[in-house]
């Protein structure tokens, strides 16, 4: 069973070769999510972002990451990120140059 940190552990391991600083990476990503206009645009505006932040305490240890936090990681790290889904055995690309008009958050 997951501890809610798998996104941050996986990203940290990919960057540093260790999961040890996953909480620091979580903090950095949460700051991007809270303060980046592209995230606001991705989720559909300030109100929707506020609801996401209220419902998902993204800075808290153990809170599961969503596609919004993955996009925050894309912006922070300035790289594309692929995510593998075990539910349907597919890869999802979060490109670093996402066209937000063609890929709005639903």
C-alpha positions as CSV (number, residue, x, y, z in Angstrom):
1,X,0.0,0.0,0.0
2,X,1.3,3.4,-0.9
3,X,2.3,6.1,1.5
4,X,1.0,9.0,-0.7
5,X,4.6,10.1,-1.6
6,X,5.2,7.9,-4.6
7,X,5.1,10.7,-7.1
8,X,7.6,12.7,-5.1
9,X,9.8,9.7,-4.3
10,X,9.9,8.6,-8.0
11,X,10.8,12.1,-9.2
12,X,13.4,12.6,-6.5
13,X,14.9,9.2,-7.3
14,X,15.0,10.1,-11.0
15,X,16.8,13.4,-10.3
16,X,19.2,12.4,-7.5
17,X,19.3,8.6,-7.4
18,X,17.8,8.7,-3.9
19,X,14.3,9.2,-2.5
20,X,15.7,11.0,0.6
21,X,14.7,14.5,-0.4
22,X,11.2,13.8,-1.6
23,X,9.7,16.1,1.0
24,X,11.8,19.0,-0.2
25,X,10.8,18.3,-3.8
26,X,7.1,18.2,-2.6
27,X,7.5,21.6,-1.1
28,X,9.1,23.1,-4.2
29,X,6.4,21.6,-6.5
30,X,3.6,22.8,-4.2
31,X,5.0,26.4,-4.4
32,X,4.9,26.2,-8.2
33,X,1.3,24.9,-8.1
34,X,0.2,27.7,-5.8
35,X,2.0,30.5,-7.6
36,X,2.3,29.8,-11.3
37,X,-0.2,31.3,-13.8
38,X,0.2,28.3,-16.1
39,X,-1.2,26.1,-13.4
40,X,-4.1,28.4,-13.0
41,X,-4.7,28.2,-16.7
42,X,-4.3,24.4,-16.7
43,X,-7.0,23.9,-14.0
44,X,-9.4,26.5,-15.5
45,X,-8.8,29.5,-13.3
46,X,-8.1,30.8,-9.8
47,X,-11.4,29.5,-8.3
48,X,-10.8,25.9,-9.5
49,X,-7.2,26.1,-8.3
50,X,-8.4,27.3,-4.9
51,X,-10.8,24.4,-4.6
52,X,-8.0,22.0,-5.6
53,X,-5.7,23.5,-2.9
54,X,-8.4,23.4,-0.3
55,X,-9.4,19.8,-1.0
56,X,-5.8,18.5,-1.5
57,X,-3.3,19.6,1.0
58,X,-0.5,19.2,-1.5
59,X,2.3,20.4,0.8
60,X,1.5,17.7,3.4
61,X,3.5,14.5,3.7
62,X,1.4,11.6,2.5
63,X,-1.0,13.5,0.2
64,X,-1.2,11.9,-3.1
65,X,0.0,13.8,-6.2
66,X,-2.4,14.5,-9.1
67,X,-1.9,15.5,-12.7
68,X,-1.8,19.1,-11.4
69,X,1.2,18.4,-9.2
70,X,2.8,16.5,-12.1
71,X,2.4,19.6,-14.3
72,X,3.9,21.6,-11.5
73,X,6.9,19.3,-11.6
74,X,7.1,19.8,-15.4
75,X,7.3,23.5,-14.8
76,X,9.7,23.3,-11.9
77,X,12.1,20.9,-13.6
78,X,11.7,22.3,-17.1
79,X,11.3,18.8,-18.6
80,X,8.6,16.5,-20.0
81,X,7.4,13.7,-17.7
82,X,5.9,10.4,-18.6
83,X,3.6,8.6,-16.2
84,X,2.8,4.9,-16.4
85,X,-0.7,3.9,-15.5
86,X,-1.0,0.3,-14.1
87,X,-4.8,0.6,-14.4
88,X,-4.7,0.4,-18.2
89,X,-1.0,-0.2,-18.9
90,X,-0.5,3.0,-20.8
91,X,1.9,5.9,-20.7
92,X,0.7,9.5,-20.3
93,X,3.0,12.4,-21.5
94,X,3.1,15.7,-19.6
95,X,5.1,17.7,-22.2
96,X,7.2,20.7,-21.1
97,X,5.8,22.8,-23.9
98,X,2.1,21.9,-23.3
99,X,-0.4,23.8,-25.4
100,X,-2.9,24.6,-22.7
101,X,-5.6,25.6,-25.3
102,X,-5.6,22.1,-26.7
103,X,-5.1,20.3,-23.4
104,X,-7.3,22.0,-20.8
105,X,-7.8,20.4,-17.4
106,X,-11.2,18.7,-17.1
